[in-house]
């Protein structure tokens, strides 16, 4: 099955308690995967627990230029990111799926 781009957004990853999620309006039933690139500021990501600012929950540290993918409806809905320093991160996201 070939995927195609459905939507995109830039997310500011700040110190919001519990982390910042993908915009729920972009997560239609057609979205299967989010392709992400960190443009600014180091962050941690998690699809299981709500991360805390400066905490160690979730992924290894994501640094500027790192790319990663999030697959599956549960992980897309549960995704959270939080900055690890005083600098907010900017995450560029392209949502891909079966599309209309």
C-alpha atoms as an extended CHARMM CRD file, in Angstrom:
* protein
*
       100  EXT
         1         1  UNK       CA              0.0000000000        0.0000000000        0.0000000000  PROA      1               0.0000000000
         2         2  UNK       CA              1.3950000000        3.3710000000       -1.0090000000  PROA      2               0.0000000000
         3         3  UNK       CA              0.9940000000        6.2500000000        1.4010000000  PROA      3               0.0000000000
         4         4  UNK       CA              0.4280000000        9.8460000000        0.4200000000  PROA      4               0.0000000000
         5         5  UNK       CA              0.6820000000       13.1180000000        2.3090000000  PROA      5               0.0000000000
         6         6  UNK       CA             -2.6240000000       14.1750000000        3.8350000000  PROA      6               0.0000000000
         7         7  UNK       CA             -1.7550000000       17.1640000000        6.0270000000  PROA      7               0.0000000000
         8         8  UNK       CA              1.1450000000       18.9230000000        7.7110000000  PROA      8               0.0000000000
         9         9  UNK       CA              1.8150000000       21.2500000000       10.6150000000  PROA      9               0.0000000000
        10        10  UNK       CA              4.5450000000       22.8560000000       12.6830000000  PROA      10              0.0000000000
        11        11  UNK       CA              4.2300000000       22.2210000000       16.4190000000  PROA      11              0.0000000000
        12        12  UNK       CA              5.8990000000       24.3480000000       19.0890000000  PROA      12              0.0000000000
        13        13  UNK       CA              7.1900000000       21.9890000000       21.7670000000  PROA      13              0.0000000000
        14        14  UNK       CA              7.3030000000       23.8930000000       25.0220000000  PROA      14              0.0000000000
        15        15  UNK       CA              7.1650000000       22.9380000000       28.7200000000  PROA      15              0.0000000000
        16        16  UNK       CA              3.3890000000       22.3260000000       28.7500000000  PROA      16              0.0000000000
        17        17  UNK       CA              2.5930000000       19.9810000000       31.6240000000  PROA      17              0.0000000000
        18        18  UNK       CA              2.1300000000       16.4850000000       30.1920000000  PROA      18              0.0000000000
        19        19  UNK       CA              3.6690000000       17.4210000000       26.8480000000  PROA      19              0.0000000000
        20        20  UNK       CA              2.3840000000       18.7240000000       23.5180000000  PROA      20              0.0000000000
        21        21  UNK       CA              0.3590000000       16.4490000000       21.2440000000  PROA      21              0.0000000000
        22        22  UNK       CA             -0.3650000000       16.3450000000       17.5330000000  PROA      22              0.0000000000
        23        23  UNK       CA             -3.3570000000       18.5030000000       16.5820000000  PROA      23              0.0000000000
        24        24  UNK       CA             -6.3230000000       16.1640000000       16.9400000000  PROA      24              0.0000000000
        25        25  UNK       CA             -8.1030000000       17.6000000000       13.8860000000  PROA      25              0.0000000000
        26        26  UNK       CA             -5.2830000000       16.3000000000       11.6720000000  PROA      26              0.0000000000
        27        27  UNK       CA             -5.6500000000       12.7480000000       12.9610000000  PROA      27              0.0000000000
        28        28  UNK       CA             -8.4360000000       11.5400000000       10.7100000000  PROA      28              0.0000000000
        29        29  UNK       CA             -9.0820000000        7.8370000000       10.2350000000  PROA      29              0.0000000000
        30        30  UNK       CA             -7.0240000000        8.0490000000        7.0510000000  PROA      30              0.0000000000
        31        31  UNK       CA             -3.7900000000        9.0160000000        8.8550000000  PROA      31              0.0000000000
        32        32  UNK       CA             -1.5210000000        6.0180000000        9.4380000000  PROA      32              0.0000000000
        33        33  UNK       CA              1.8100000000        7.6940000000       10.1210000000  PROA      33              0.0000000000
        34        34  UNK       CA              3.4180000000       10.9850000000       11.1220000000  PROA      34              0.0000000000
        35        35  UNK       CA              6.8250000000       11.8030000000        9.6780000000  PROA      35              0.0000000000
        36        36  UNK       CA              8.5650000000       14.2680000000       12.0070000000  PROA      36              0.0000000000
        37        37  UNK       CA             11.6820000000       16.4530000000       11.9090000000  PROA      37              0.0000000000
        38        38  UNK       CA             12.9390000000       18.5270000000       14.8360000000  PROA      38              0.0000000000
        39        39  UNK       CA             13.8750000000       21.9900000000       13.5710000000  PROA      39              0.0000000000
        40        40  UNK       CA             14.8140000000       23.7540000000       16.8390000000  PROA      40              0.0000000000
        41        41  UNK       CA             15.4600000000       22.9310000000       20.4920000000  PROA      41              0.0000000000
        42        42  UNK       CA             16.0370000000       19.4640000000       22.0130000000  PROA      42              0.0000000000
        43        43  UNK       CA             12.9330000000       17.4780000000       23.0460000000  PROA      43              0.0000000000
        44        44  UNK       CA             11.8410000000       14.0950000000       24.3390000000  PROA      44              0.0000000000
        45        45  UNK       CA              8.8820000000       12.2200000000       22.9110000000  PROA      45              0.0000000000
        46        46  UNK       CA              6.5840000000        9.6010000000       24.4050000000  PROA      46              0.0000000000
        47        47  UNK       CA              3.5710000000        7.5800000000       23.2880000000  PROA      47              0.0000000000
        48        48  UNK       CA              2.9530000000        5.8410000000       26.6240000000  PROA      48              0.0000000000
        49        49  UNK       CA              3.2590000000        8.3220000000       29.5260000000  PROA      49              0.0000000000
        50        50  UNK       CA              2.9300000000       12.0820000000       29.8470000000  PROA      50              0.0000000000
        51        51  UNK       CA              6.5060000000       13.4390000000       29.9940000000  PROA      51              0.0000000000
        52        52  UNK       CA              7.6890000000       16.0940000000       32.4470000000  PROA      52              0.0000000000
        53        53  UNK       CA              9.8540000000       19.0950000000       31.5910000000  PROA      53              0.0000000000
        54        54  UNK       CA             13.5020000000       18.1560000000       31.9800000000  PROA      54              0.0000000000
        55        55  UNK       CA             12.4790000000       14.5730000000       32.7700000000  PROA      55              0.0000000000
        56        56  UNK       CA             13.8130000000       11.3800000000       31.2850000000  PROA      56              0.0000000000
        57        57  UNK       CA             10.4930000000        9.7530000000       30.3230000000  PROA      57              0.0000000000
        58        58  UNK       CA             10.1240000000        8.6000000000       26.7590000000  PROA      58              0.0000000000
        59        59  UNK       CA             12.6450000000        8.5740000000       23.9670000000  PROA      59              0.0000000000
        60        60  UNK       CA             16.2920000000        9.2530000000       23.9810000000  PROA      60              0.0000000000
        61        61  UNK       CA             16.8750000000       12.9530000000       23.5310000000  PROA      61              0.0000000000
        62        62  UNK       CA             15.8570000000       14.2140000000       20.0830000000  PROA      62              0.0000000000
        63        63  UNK       CA             18.1800000000       16.9260000000       18.7770000000  PROA      63              0.0000000000
        64        64  UNK       CA             17.8980000000       19.5010000000       16.0010000000  PROA      64              0.0000000000
        65        65  UNK       CA             17.8020000000       17.7230000000       12.6510000000  PROA      65              0.0000000000
        66        66  UNK       CA             16.6240000000       14.3890000000       14.0440000000  PROA      66              0.0000000000
        67        67  UNK       CA             13.8730000000       12.6710000000       12.0770000000  PROA      67              0.0000000000
        68        68  UNK       CA             11.4850000000       10.0000000000       13.3300000000  PROA      68              0.0000000000
        69        69  UNK       CA              8.1400000000        8.4170000000       12.5100000000  PROA      69              0.0000000000
        70        70  UNK       CA              5.1160000000        7.6250000000       14.6350000000  PROA      70              0.0000000000
        71        71  UNK       CA              2.9290000000        4.7570000000       13.3510000000  PROA      71              0.0000000000
        72        72  UNK       CA             -0.5360000000        3.5330000000       14.3220000000  PROA      72              0.0000000000
        73        73  UNK       CA             -3.6540000000        5.2180000000       15.6260000000  PROA      73              0.0000000000
        74        74  UNK       CA             -2.9380000000        4.5940000000       19.3330000000  PROA      74              0.0000000000
        75        75  UNK       CA              0.5990000000        5.9950000000       19.1970000000  PROA      75              0.0000000000
        76        76  UNK       CA             -0.5390000000        8.9510000000       17.0580000000  PROA      76              0.0000000000
        77        77  UNK       CA             -3.2720000000        9.8230000000       19.5840000000  PROA      77              0.0000000000
        78        78  UNK       CA             -1.0090000000        9.2910000000       22.6140000000  PROA      78              0.0000000000
        79        79  UNK       CA              2.0300000000       11.1440000000       21.2090000000  PROA      79              0.0000000000
        80        80  UNK       CA              3.4790000000       13.8220000000       23.4950000000  PROA      80              0.0000000000
        81        81  UNK       CA              6.6410000000       15.9140000000       23.2000000000  PROA      81              0.0000000000
        82        82  UNK       CA              8.2660000000       18.2170000000       25.7370000000  PROA      82              0.0000000000
        83        83  UNK       CA             11.3320000000       20.4460000000       25.6210000000  PROA      83              0.0000000000
        84        84  UNK       CA             14.3170000000       19.5110000000       27.7400000000  PROA      84              0.0000000000
        85        85  UNK       CA             15.9410000000       22.9400000000       28.0550000000  PROA      85              0.0000000000
        86        86  UNK       CA             14.6870000000       26.5250000000       28.3150000000  PROA      86              0.0000000000
        87        87  UNK       CA             14.4330000000       26.6490000000       24.5030000000  PROA      87              0.0000000000
        88        88  UNK       CA             11.2020000000       25.4620000000       22.8940000000  PROA      88              0.0000000000
        89        89  UNK       CA             11.4720000000       23.0450000000       19.9990000000  PROA      89              0.0000000000
        90        90  UNK       CA              9.7490000000       23.2740000000       16.6290000000  PROA      90              0.0000000000
        91        91  UNK       CA              8.5840000000       19.9770000000       15.1880000000  PROA      91              0.0000000000
        92        92  UNK       CA              7.6320000000       19.8170000000       11.5040000000  PROA      92              0.0000000000
        93        93  UNK       CA              5.1220000000       17.0240000000       10.9110000000  PROA      93              0.0000000000
        94        94  UNK       CA              3.8050000000       15.5050000000        7.6870000000  PROA      94              0.0000000000
        95        95  UNK       CA              0.8200000000       13.1970000000        8.1340000000  PROA      95              0.0000000000
        96        96  UNK       CA              0.5890000000       10.3200000000        5.6860000000  PROA      96              0.0000000000
        97        97  UNK       CA             -2.0510000000        7.7390000000        5.0050000000  PROA      97              0.0000000000
        98        98  UNK       CA             -4.5240000000        6.4210000000        2.5270000000  PROA      98              0.0000000000
        99        99  UNK       CA             -5.9800000000        9.8740000000        1.8530000000  PROA      99              0.0000000000
       100       100  UNK       CA             -8.8670000000       10.9320000000       -0.2830000000  PROA      100             0.0000000000
